[in-house]
Amino acid sequence: MTDLHFRFWPKRVPRTLTVPETPIHDNLAVSARRYPNKTAIFYYGTEISYRRLYDEAEAFAGYLQQRLGVQPGERVILYLQNSPQFVVAFYGVLRADAMVVPMNPMHVTSELEFYVQDSGATCAVVGQELYDRVLPLVEKGLLRHVVVCNYSAYAPSSSPYALPDVVAQPRRALDSAPHLVWWQDALAAGCTPAPSHAKADDVAVMPYTSGTTGKPKGCVHTHRTVQANIVGAVVWNGVTPDAVGLTALPLFHVTGMQHSMNAPIYAGNTFALMTRWDRTTAAQLIQDLRITHWTNISTMVVDFLANPDLSKYDISSLMLVGGGGAPLPAAVGERLYELTGVRYAEGYGLSETISQTHMNPPDRPKLQCAGVPSFDVDARVVDPETLRELGPGEEGEIIVSGPQVFRGYWNRPEENDKAFVEIDGKRFFRTGDIGKYDEEGYFFIVDRVKRMINASGFKVWPTEVESILYKHPAVEQACVIGVPDPRRGETVKAFIILRADAKGKVTPQEIIDWAKEQMAAYKYPREVEFVDSLPMSGSGKILWRVLQEEERKKRGLA
């Protein structure tokens, strides 16, 4: 274990934190008592107070229990865009002592089916624009209850901000069915939840991640593990009741969930909620609400600073801008500093750690750096084979032990055996990421042990994409790699050997268009190249690394 970073620890910030023993939904109850009339969510002009947010979460919890029969520990899927409904549902599910299973709204029906079956969830809260993707799962008997949300229910009748189409869309006309209830009707039912009996070590949130095999796995988090990073984010980033946050990251993802929803609610501050990223709207919100804190992904910052009209807006209120997912180019970081006087502070974490294990000290960040270990985190770099601990500058696998580390993968005992190792009496999670730390204790990500593509911060597993491509009748063999992309960091490229009877009859664009309908938008290949053969090992395995190296050479990056 290294303690080099303590020399650069943020001033007036303790080195250790005591994690609350209370459940996550108690954070909302406390803030509602303290600041009942204060705006919690600013949604394109609509102001939702802490009292209203709390009351609606209570009403939804009661509906889940009394009308839908949701039991303690039961999994409930949230499959919707950033919206007030997401926030209310998140806290309502927890208040019902159930478990939140957040889903990427880009998932298509075939992907959803796996998650529903794997989690065992029978109830889902769904955006109306996504309802058609869920209906086949109801017809198969996998889902029994679907609560449908139209975001326009919370949108103002007249807004100074450009409303995304999905927010402006009025309530759809859907046929009534036993499984279907509209969000407004669920809240209007007036149900009161039973007293909560949730304890710190009870299950709370289960985000899904792809593991070393590429098969999605649920990461089981308790109230304690989630609280550790909520409180850690608040203290480290100086989030006070008078801070104002910009919530632009997707809330289904752990970084947005923790830093842009849960941390503000714990602190009792206001956050401006965006359903869709729009750089002009973001600039307007920063100016109008005097936004102080903005957690994001680097591609948002690149786009934000590229706005030719940015000089028209006063963004001087920004005090902290940071994020993760992909390194911020140094030139962009300097541009941000020139405009705001704020240094971009990157962090590092995983779904298995419900966001951060490392953060850059806000007053001394390093660009393209994961930061230093967070509160009470023991982070080490070890030889992936021998687990021998390595020193400064030596590259190896990053392993972490800390209060935010998940309890294990849902129903995956064999994967859990591989994911954890005990060293010096501590249980460490093997991140699968190759990294190093410098002489000052700052960590840097070097490469991936796992075969993963990082597309705009989203994890794309080539084996999963390949398995879908093989379903195309023209595809004989496929190999997927990540290639550099100026906007997304990395993007997906597929090398395909066509079946003999398909040669000359199908184009790369037709494969791309087909793939777009089969998987989430961030997964499908943006590039397809037809080849006559693929490099193979003596045992018949496709040598994907060879293709990746050759591609980098072609692009002048080797």
SEGU-432213 format. One line per 10 residues: number of its first residue (from 1); their letters; for each residue x, y, z of C-alpha. Coordinates in Angstrom, 2 decimals. Example, Ala and Ser with C-alpha at 12.3 -4.5 7.8 and 13.67 -1.06 7.14 Angstrom:
2
1 = as = 12.30,-4.50,7.80 | 13.67,-1.06,7.14
This chain:
558
1 = mtdlhfrfwp = 0.00,0.00,0.00 | 1.27,3.48,-0.87 | 0.73,6.59,1.22 | 2.70,8.94,-1.03 | -0.50,10.76,-2.02 | -1.25,11.99,1.50 | 1.23,14.83,0.95 | -1.20,16.20,-1.64 | -4.46,15.40,0.13 | -7.01,18.25,-0.12
11 = krvprtltvp = -6.67,20.79,2.66 | -9.22,20.67,5.47 | -10.49,17.28,4.27 | -10.21,14.27,6.63 | -8.33,11.19,5.49 | -11.01,8.83,6.70 | -14.81,8.94,6.68 | -17.39,7.27,8.87 | -20.10,5.83,6.61 | -23.67,6.37,7.84
21 = etpihdnlav = -25.50,3.29,9.06 | -28.74,4.67,7.62 | -30.29,3.56,4.31 | -29.93,5.72,1.21 | -33.57,6.84,1.12 | -33.11,8.35,4.57 | -30.88,10.97,2.92 | -33.90,12.33,1.06 | -36.05,12.25,4.18 | -33.44,14.27,6.08
31 = sarrypnkta = -33.04,16.88,3.33 | -36.83,17.19,3.00 | -37.09,17.92,6.71 | -34.25,20.40,6.60 | -35.10,22.19,3.36 | -38.76,21.41,2.58 | -39.35,24.42,0.32 | -35.98,24.46,-1.38 | -35.72,23.42,-5.02 | -34.24,19.96,-5.31
41 = ifyygteisy = -34.67,19.47,-9.08 | -34.74,22.20,-11.70 | -36.20,20.62,-14.84 | -36.20,22.97,-17.83 | -37.95,25.61,-15.72 | -40.04,23.39,-13.44 | -38.91,23.59,-9.82 | -39.49,20.48,-7.69 | -39.05,21.09,-3.97 | -37.51,18.64,-1.54
51 = rrlydeaeaf = -40.91,18.22,0.11 | -42.56,17.31,-3.18 | -39.72,14.96,-4.13 | -40.03,13.19,-0.78 | -43.83,12.99,-0.91 | -43.79,11.52,-4.41 | -41.13,8.95,-3.48 | -43.27,7.92,-0.49 | -46.37,7.64,-2.68 | -44.55,5.55,-5.26
61 = agylqqrlgv = -43.11,3.27,-2.58 | -46.61,2.73,-1.23 | -47.93,1.90,-4.69 | -45.13,-0.61,-5.28 | -45.93,-2.35,-2.02 | -49.72,-2.19,-1.91 | -50.75,-2.44,-5.55 | -47.84,-4.23,-7.24 | -46.85,-6.50,-4.35 | -43.16,-5.58,-4.39
71 = qpgervilyl = -41.39,-7.29,-1.50 | -38.20,-6.35,0.40 | -35.12,-7.23,-1.65 | -37.12,-7.61,-4.87 | -35.49,-6.18,-7.97 | -37.22,-3.31,-9.81 | -35.91,-2.15,-13.19 | -35.60,1.55,-14.03 | -35.56,1.85,-17.82 | -35.99,5.51,-18.61
81 = qnspqfvvaf = -34.12,8.69,-19.48 | -32.89,11.30,-17.04 | -36.09,12.74,-15.62 | -37.80,13.60,-12.34 | -39.47,10.17,-12.60 | -36.07,8.46,-12.48 | -35.17,10.27,-9.26 | -38.54,9.65,-7.62 | -38.59,6.01,-8.69 | -35.03,5.43,-7.47
91 = ygvlradamv = -35.85,6.65,-3.98 | -39.33,5.10,-4.04 | -37.94,1.64,-4.81 | -35.41,1.96,-1.98 | -38.11,3.29,0.38 | -40.07,0.11,-0.37 | -36.96,-1.81,0.82 | -36.54,-3.16,-2.71 | -33.51,-3.10,-5.02 | -32.95,-0.67,-7.91
101 = vpmnpmhvts = -31.74,-2.23,-11.17 | -30.85,0.72,-13.46 | -30.92,0.00,-17.20 | -29.36,1.85,-20.10 | -32.27,3.30,-22.15 | -30.33,2.46,-25.31 | -30.78,-1.28,-24.72 | -32.98,-3.05,-27.23 | -35.51,-5.80,-26.48 | -33.13,-8.73,-26.90
111 = elefyvqdsg = -30.65,-7.17,-24.47 | -33.38,-6.28,-21.99 | -34.62,-9.85,-22.00 | -31.31,-11.05,-20.61 | -31.28,-8.48,-17.81 | -34.87,-9.18,-16.83 | -34.31,-12.92,-16.72 | -30.96,-12.66,-14.96 | -32.14,-10.25,-12.26 | -35.49,-11.95,-11.78
121 = atcavvgqel = -37.26,-8.58,-11.88 | -40.97,-8.66,-12.66 | -41.64,-4.92,-12.35 | -40.20,-2.10,-14.46 | -40.52,1.69,-14.58 | -40.32,2.64,-18.25 | -40.23,5.78,-20.37 | -43.16,5.88,-22.78 | -40.76,6.06,-25.74 | -39.31,2.71,-24.63
131 = ydrvlplvek = -42.58,0.93,-23.93 | -42.65,-0.92,-27.26 | -39.32,-2.54,-26.42 | -40.70,-3.83,-23.13 | -44.06,-5.11,-24.35 | -42.63,-8.36,-25.85 | -41.23,-9.23,-22.41 | -44.68,-8.78,-20.89 | -46.14,-11.03,-23.57 | -43.53,-13.68,-22.73
141 = gllrhvvvcn = -44.54,-13.53,-19.07 | -41.20,-12.13,-17.89 | -42.57,-8.81,-16.66 | -45.84,-8.57,-14.74 | -46.01,-4.84,-14.06 | -44.92,-1.83,-16.13 | -45.18,1.73,-14.83 | -45.07,4.04,-17.87 | -43.75,7.61,-17.66 | -44.19,10.60,-19.96
151 = ysayapsssp = -41.53,13.19,-19.17 | -43.80,16.01,-20.34 | -45.75,15.55,-17.09 | -42.96,17.49,-15.34 | -42.08,19.88,-18.15 | -43.26,23.51,-17.91 | -45.93,24.66,-20.34 | -43.51,27.31,-21.54 | -39.75,26.98,-21.13 | -36.84,29.32,-21.92
161 = yalpdvvaqp = -34.82,26.18,-22.68 | -35.01,23.98,-25.77 | -36.97,20.90,-24.73 | -35.69,17.60,-26.13 | -38.27,15.90,-28.34 | -38.70,13.10,-25.82 | -39.58,15.65,-23.12 | -41.96,17.66,-25.30 | -43.80,14.55,-26.45 | -47.31,14.42,-24.94
171 = rraldsaphl = -48.64,11.33,-23.25 | -49.08,8.47,-25.70 | -52.37,6.74,-26.30 | -51.79,3.20,-25.05 | -54.37,0.47,-24.76 | -55.25,-0.28,-21.17 | -53.93,-3.60,-19.92 | -53.64,-5.36,-16.54 | -49.86,-4.95,-16.53 | -49.82,-1.23,-17.35
181 = vwwqdalaag = -50.17,1.78,-15.07 | -49.32,5.38,-15.84 | -46.91,7.16,-13.51 | -49.40,9.90,-12.63 | -52.03,7.32,-11.69 | -49.60,5.45,-9.44 | -48.81,8.63,-7.51 | -52.46,9.67,-7.37 | -53.47,6.35,-5.80 | -52.51,7.81,-2.42
191 = ctpapshaka = -50.80,4.69,-1.09 | -48.74,4.93,2.09 | -45.70,2.65,2.41 | -45.08,0.40,5.37 | -42.26,1.41,7.72 | -38.83,0.76,6.24 | -36.72,-1.93,7.87 | -33.70,-1.55,5.57 | -30.32,-1.92,7.24 | -26.93,-0.72,6.07
201 = ddvavmpyts = -25.94,-4.14,4.76 | -29.19,-4.86,2.93 | -29.17,-4.84,-0.87 | -29.91,-1.49,-2.50 | -28.66,-1.04,-6.07 | -27.55,-3.50,-8.75 | -25.95,-1.89,-11.81 | -24.89,-4.30,-14.53 | -21.40,-4.51,-15.91 | -19.71,-6.80,-18.39
211 = gttgkpkgcv = -17.06,-9.04,-16.89 | -13.98,-10.68,-18.31 | -16.11,-13.02,-20.43 | -18.20,-10.17,-21.81 | -21.40,-11.54,-20.28 | -23.25,-8.86,-18.29 | -23.22,-9.34,-14.53 | -25.17,-7.63,-11.78 | -23.02,-5.86,-9.18 | -24.68,-6.24,-5.79
221 = hthrtvqani = -24.39,-3.06,-3.73 | -25.74,-2.45,-0.26 | -26.86,0.77,1.35 | -23.46,0.87,3.07 | -21.36,0.58,-0.10 | -23.46,3.18,-1.92 | -23.42,5.57,1.05 | -19.62,5.36,1.21 | -19.26,7.01,-2.18 | -22.17,9.42,-1.73
231 = vgavvwngvt = -20.57,10.88,1.39 | -17.12,10.63,-0.17 | -18.21,12.67,-3.20 | -19.84,15.34,-1.04 | -16.86,15.81,1.26 | -14.13,15.57,-1.38 | -15.83,17.96,-3.82 | -17.04,20.49,-1.26 | -20.73,20.00,-2.03 | -22.75,22.14,0.38
241 = pdavgltalp = -26.48,22.92,0.57 | -25.73,26.09,-1.39 | -23.95,24.32,-4.24 | -25.82,23.99,-7.54 | -25.15,20.98,-9.73 | -25.55,20.31,-13.44 | -26.90,16.80,-13.94 | -26.02,15.91,-17.51 | -24.58,12.43,-17.10 | -27.02,9.51,-17.44
251 = lfhvtgmqhs = -28.42,8.54,-14.05 | -28.47,4.82,-14.86 | -24.66,4.97,-14.88 | -22.91,4.90,-11.50 | -21.04,8.20,-11.95 | -24.17,10.17,-12.79 | -26.17,8.29,-10.18 | -23.74,9.06,-7.37 | -22.27,12.46,-8.21 | -25.20,14.07,-10.01
261 = mnapiyagnt = -28.20,12.70,-8.07 | -27.37,11.01,-4.78 | -24.65,13.41,-3.62 | -26.77,16.55,-4.22 | -29.72,15.00,-2.39 | -27.51,14.02,0.56 | -26.15,17.58,0.73 | -29.52,19.23,0.14 | -28.49,21.27,-2.86 | -30.27,22.07,-6.11
271 = falmtrwdrt = -29.43,20.26,-9.34 | -30.45,21.12,-12.90 | -31.54,17.93,-14.61 | -30.99,17.43,-18.34 | -32.75,14.62,-20.20 | -30.54,15.04,-23.25 | -27.11,16.62,-23.51 | -27.21,19.95,-25.32 | -24.25,22.29,-25.04 | -26.28,25.48,-25.46
281 = taaqliqdlr = -28.82,24.46,-22.84 | -25.95,23.54,-20.51 | -24.42,27.01,-20.94 | -27.81,28.64,-20.31 | -28.32,26.62,-17.13 | -24.83,27.40,-15.83 | -25.50,31.11,-16.34 | -29.09,31.23,-15.08 | -28.73,29.01,-12.02 | -25.11,29.91,-11.23
291 = ithwtnistm = -24.05,26.28,-11.47 | -21.06,25.49,-9.23 | -20.48,21.74,-9.73 | -20.49,19.79,-12.98 | -19.53,16.12,-13.15 | -19.32,14.92,-16.73 | -17.50,12.85,-19.29 | -14.67,14.36,-21.29 | -16.61,14.28,-24.57 | -19.16,16.68,-23.04
301 = vvdflanpdl = -16.40,19.14,-22.16 | -14.96,18.92,-25.67 | -18.38,19.64,-27.17 | -19.20,22.35,-24.63 | -16.00,24.29,-25.32 | -16.46,23.90,-29.08 | -19.69,25.92,-28.95 | -19.04,29.01,-31.10 | -21.54,30.97,-28.99 | -20.03,30.06,-25.61
311 = skydisslml = -18.66,33.58,-25.08 | -22.24,34.85,-24.90 | -22.77,33.07,-21.58 | -21.44,33.79,-18.11 | -19.99,30.51,-16.84 | -17.86,32.08,-14.10 | -19.85,30.41,-11.33 | -18.22,27.02,-12.02 | -16.10,25.92,-9.06 | -15.51,22.26,-9.83
321 = vggggaplpa = -15.57,20.46,-13.17 | -14.52,16.85,-13.40 | -15.45,13.36,-14.38 | -14.18,10.14,-15.79 | -14.84,7.49,-18.38 | -12.14,8.71,-20.77 | -9.10,11.00,-20.36 | -9.58,14.67,-21.20 | -7.16,15.86,-23.91 | -4.56,18.20,-22.39
331 = avgerlyelt = -5.37,21.05,-24.81 | -9.03,20.92,-23.84 | -8.12,21.00,-20.16 | -6.03,24.11,-20.73 | -8.88,25.74,-22.64 | -11.25,25.04,-19.75 | -8.77,26.58,-17.32 | -8.38,29.70,-19.47 | -12.15,30.23,-19.51 | -13.03,29.34,-15.92
341 = gvryaegygl = -9.89,29.19,-13.82 | -10.92,25.62,-12.95 | -8.63,22.64,-13.47 | -10.44,19.53,-14.73 | -10.37,16.84,-12.04 | -10.62,13.27,-13.32 | -11.56,10.23,-11.29 | -11.56,6.47,-11.63 | -14.02,3.82,-10.60 | -16.20,0.97,-11.80
351 = setisqthmn = -19.72,-0.36,-11.46 | -18.25,-2.79,-8.95 | -17.25,0.16,-6.78 | -20.39,2.26,-7.45 | -18.22,5.04,-8.96 | -14.99,6.40,-7.51 | -12.09,4.60,-5.90 | -9.72,7.36,-7.01 | -10.17,11.12,-7.38 | -7.86,13.97,-8.23
361 = ppdrpklqca = -7.36,16.55,-5.48 | -9.43,19.53,-6.75 | -6.62,22.00,-6.04 | -3.84,19.83,-7.48 | -5.23,17.63,-10.26 | -3.23,16.03,-13.02 | -4.73,15.65,-16.46 | -5.19,12.16,-17.95 | -4.72,10.79,-14.46 | -7.03,8.60,-12.36
371 = gvpsfdvdar = -6.17,10.53,-9.22 | -5.29,9.30,-5.74 | -7.05,6.63,-3.66 | -10.25,7.94,-2.09 | -11.25,7.79,1.56 | -10.20,4.54,3.25 | -9.26,2.92,-0.07 | -6.23,0.65,-0.17 | -5.21,0.63,-3.85 | -2.22,-1.36,-5.02
381 = vvdpetlrel = -0.52,-2.28,-8.26 | 0.40,-5.95,-8.47 | 1.81,-8.43,-10.93 | -1.33,-9.98,-12.53 | 0.17,-13.48,-12.37 | 2.01,-13.60,-9.04 | 0.13,-10.79,-7.21 | 3.50,-9.41,-6.07 | 3.09,-5.76,-5.10 | 4.87,-3.34,-7.43
391 = gpgeegeiiv = 6.39,0.06,-6.77 | 6.22,3.54,-8.34 | 6.40,3.55,-12.13 | 5.92,-0.22,-12.44 | 2.95,-1.35,-14.50 | 0.60,-4.02,-13.20 | -3.01,-4.76,-12.32 | -4.81,-2.30,-10.04 | -6.54,-3.95,-7.08 | -8.69,-2.09,-4.56
401 = sgpqvfrgyw = -10.07,-2.64,-1.09 | -12.47,-0.11,0.36 | -15.92,0.60,1.81 | -17.47,1.09,-1.65 | -16.47,-2.30,-3.09 | -19.51,-4.39,-4.04 | -20.48,-7.59,-2.26 | -20.16,-9.69,-5.41 | -21.79,-10.53,-8.72 | -25.44,-11.58,-8.72
411 = nrpeendkaf = -25.68,-15.38,-8.86 | -22.11,-15.71,-10.19 | -20.11,-17.64,-7.55 | -17.43,-18.69,-10.04 | -16.94,-15.12,-11.23 | -16.69,-13.96,-7.62 | -13.90,-16.43,-6.98 | -11.94,-14.85,-9.83 | -12.81,-11.26,-8.94 | -11.45,-11.18,-5.40
421 = veidgkrffr = -8.13,-11.95,-3.75 | -7.05,-11.76,-0.11 | -3.80,-9.97,0.71 | -2.62,-9.00,4.20 | -6.00,-10.09,5.57 | -7.89,-7.73,3.27 | -10.35,-8.60,0.51 | -9.27,-6.88,-2.71 | -11.23,-6.54,-5.93 | -9.24,-7.20,-9.10
431 = tgdigkydee = -10.17,-4.35,-11.43 | -8.65,-5.96,-14.51 | -7.10,-2.59,-15.39 | -3.37,-2.18,-15.94 | -1.99,0.91,-14.31 | 0.83,2.47,-12.34 | 1.37,5.21,-9.79 | 4.00,7.91,-9.83 | 6.40,9.17,-7.14 | 3.61,11.34,-5.74
441 = gyffivdrvk = 1.11,8.51,-5.42 | -1.10,9.53,-8.35 | -2.50,6.59,-10.34 | -2.58,6.31,-14.12 | -4.50,3.81,-16.26 | -2.22,2.26,-18.86 | -4.19,-0.53,-20.54 | -6.85,-3.13,-19.95 | -6.33,-6.68,-18.84 | -9.84,-7.31,-20.03
451 = rminasgfkv = -10.72,-6.97,-23.68 | -12.89,-3.90,-23.52 | -13.65,-0.92,-25.76 | -14.27,2.43,-24.07 | -16.70,4.32,-26.33 | -17.52,7.72,-24.79 | -17.20,6.17,-21.35 | -19.50,3.23,-22.14 | -18.02,-0.25,-21.85 | -18.34,-2.28,-25.01
461 = wptevesily = -17.36,-5.92,-24.90 | -16.21,-7.27,-28.28 | -17.33,-10.82,-27.49 | -20.90,-9.59,-26.95 | -20.92,-7.61,-30.21 | -19.37,-10.53,-32.09 | -22.00,-12.93,-30.78 | -24.72,-10.69,-32.22 | -22.92,-10.22,-35.55 | -22.75,-13.98,-35.94
471 = khpaveqacv = -26.55,-13.98,-36.11 | -26.43,-12.18,-39.45 | -26.92,-14.75,-42.22 | -24.05,-13.29,-44.29 | -21.43,-13.45,-41.52 | -19.10,-16.42,-41.40 | -16.54,-15.03,-38.94 | -16.23,-11.76,-37.05 | -13.66,-10.04,-34.90 | -14.38,-6.77,-33.13
481 = igvpdprrge = -11.76,-4.31,-31.92 | -11.61,-0.76,-30.64 | -10.17,1.91,-32.89 | -9.30,5.52,-32.02 | -12.05,8.07,-32.54 | -11.53,11.83,-32.08 | -14.96,12.32,-30.48 | -15.74,9.06,-28.67 | -12.18,8.22,-27.61 | -12.65,4.76,-29.05
491 = tvkafiilra = -15.22,3.31,-31.38 | -16.17,-0.16,-32.57 | -14.81,-1.74,-35.74 | -15.70,-5.20,-37.03 | -13.62,-7.34,-39.34 | -15.92,-9.78,-41.10 | -15.43,-12.82,-43.32 | -18.55,-13.22,-45.42 | -20.14,-16.53,-46.27 | -19.36,-17.61,-49.82
501 = dakgkvtpqe = -22.93,-17.11,-51.02 | -23.06,-13.58,-49.59 | -19.93,-12.13,-51.20 | -20.79,-9.28,-53.52 | -24.39,-9.24,-52.31 | -24.02,-7.35,-49.02 | -22.19,-4.12,-48.19 | -20.44,-2.99,-45.01 | -23.11,-0.31,-44.55 | -25.86,-2.93,-44.67
511 = iidwakeqma = -24.11,-4.81,-41.85 | -23.83,-1.58,-39.84 | -27.51,-0.75,-40.39 | -28.53,-4.27,-39.34 | -26.33,-4.16,-36.25 | -27.82,-0.81,-35.25 | -31.20,-2.51,-34.83 | -29.77,-5.41,-32.80 | -27.90,-3.64,-30.00 | -27.59,-0.42,-28.04
521 = aykyprevef = -26.41,2.63,-29.95 | -23.00,2.78,-28.27 | -22.25,-0.87,-29.11 | -22.90,-1.31,-32.80 | -19.90,-1.14,-35.17 | -19.31,2.25,-36.76 | -16.84,0.64,-39.15 | -17.02,-2.71,-40.93 | -14.25,-4.15,-43.08 | -14.67,-7.32,-45.13
531 = vdslpmsgsg = -11.59,-9.55,-45.13 | -10.71,-12.91,-46.63 | -9.05,-14.23,-43.48 | -8.35,-13.38,-39.85 | -5.07,-13.92,-37.98 | -5.27,-17.15,-35.96 | -3.23,-18.77,-33.24 | -2.07,-22.35,-33.35 | -5.05,-23.34,-31.23 | -7.47,-21.69,-33.63
541 = kilwrvlqee = -8.16,-18.52,-31.64 | -8.58,-15.25,-33.52 | -5.67,-12.95,-32.68 | -7.61,-9.75,-32.09 | -4.54,-7.95,-30.71 | -2.80,-8.39,-34.08 | -5.71,-6.69,-35.82 | -5.70,-3.89,-33.28 | -1.96,-3.29,-33.69 | -2.24,-3.34,-37.48
551 = erkkrgla = -5.12,-0.87,-37.34 | -3.11,1.51,-35.18 | -0.21,1.33,-37.63 | -2.55,2.13,-40.52 | -3.70,5.21,-38.64 | -0.15,6.26,-37.82 | -0.56,5.65,-34.08 | 1.82,2.73,-33.53
